Amino acid sequence: MRILLVEPPKAPLTIGGEDVFLFESLALEYLAAAVAPDHDVEILDLRLGENLPETLERFRPDVVGITAYTVHVNVVHRLF
């Protein structure tokens, strides 16, 4: 199975750590490591300016998962 895990971009009207630091997406990395032995997994970090439609077309995942905090609800809603 091909699994795409997505870290959403920064919510535009929030002020927080993402303005100063960019932390690794450890939750997605842990999840990817847990399922990787049996599945093809890719992590897409939209905070780095990567392109979701382009990645979907190239990778063609069977499942897409996303992580988010409450402040990302509108960003995630627009993505999916």
Order of alpha helices (4+ residues) and beta strands (2+ residues): beta-alpha-beta-alpha-beta-alpha
